[in-house]
Amino acid sequence: MQQHTTVIDKAAMALSGGLMLLGVVVLGIVEILAGKPYSAAPLTNDAGEIIATPMIDPTLRTGLVLAGLLVLALYALYRLVAPMKNQTATAQQEITAD
């Protein structure tokens, strides 16, 4: 069975993939280029004072990835609920046995 992608399929794939790539890859590269700290938690000294924080808030990065997953979940629900188009079956030819 061959399935063709529709506009909604392409939009869901592009939006979810774009959000997750932005949250993980692009903002990860920005963090690397910005320099240390590479962790999501702020760095503190022995006295407990914050001495360095990440450039991009980890909540924003997590939110982008979760938004991408939410788009995929909504797309999956759409595919479950949306009626399937009638697929044209291949023409079968009856053959009598000899």
N, C-alpha and C positions, 0 to 999 in steps of 0.2 A: 504494500500500500504506500503510495507516494503522497506526502503532505506538502502543501505549498504554504509559505509564510505570508501572512496578511500584513496590513499596515499596523494593526494592533500588536502583532507578534514582533515586528521589527522595532516598534516604538518601545515596547516593554524591555526587549533585550538591550536596546541602546541606552535607555534611561537607567536601568538597573546596573548594567555594566559600567556605564559612565560614572555613576555615583560611587560604586565600590572602587573603581580604579582611582578616582579622585581622592577618596578617603584613605586608601592604603598606599598606592604607589606615588601619586603626585605630591601629596602632603608629606609622605615619608621622605621623598627626595628633598623637599623644602626643609624638613627638619635636619637632614644630614648636611645640607649646604649651610644651614644657620649655625652649625657647630654644636658643641656639647651644651646641655645634657641630652642624651638620646632616650632617656627613660620618660615615661608618662608622668611620673611623680616628680615634684620639685626636689632639688637637692638642698640639703640642710647641713649646717656645720654642727659641731659638738654642742653648741649652746641652743640649738633648735631653730636658729634663724634661717630663713630661706635665702640661699645664696644664688640660685639659678633655677629658672623655670623653662619648660619647653616653649618654643616659639608659637606653635599651633596648639590650641587647647585640645587635650585628648578627648574631651566630650564632643567637640565638633567633629573630629575624625570618626569617632564611634557612631555619632549620629548619621553621618553620611553613609557609612557601611550599613547601618540598620535601615536607613531609608531605601537603599538599594535592595536589601532583602525583603522589605515590605512591598516594594513594587513587584518583585518576583512572586510573593505570596498572593497579592491581589490579582496578578496575571493568572496564576494557577487556579484561583477561585473562578475567575472569568471563564477559563477553559473548561472547568467542570460544569458551569451553569449554562454557558452558551450552547445553543443547539448546533449539532454538527450538520454540515452541508451534506447533501446526498451525493456520495461519491459515485461516479459512473463506473460501473463494473465492466470489466472486459467482457466482450461478447463471447459466450461459450457456444460451441457448435456441438450438437449431438451427433455422436458416431455410433452406428449399430455394430455390435460385435458379430464377427463371422462365425 
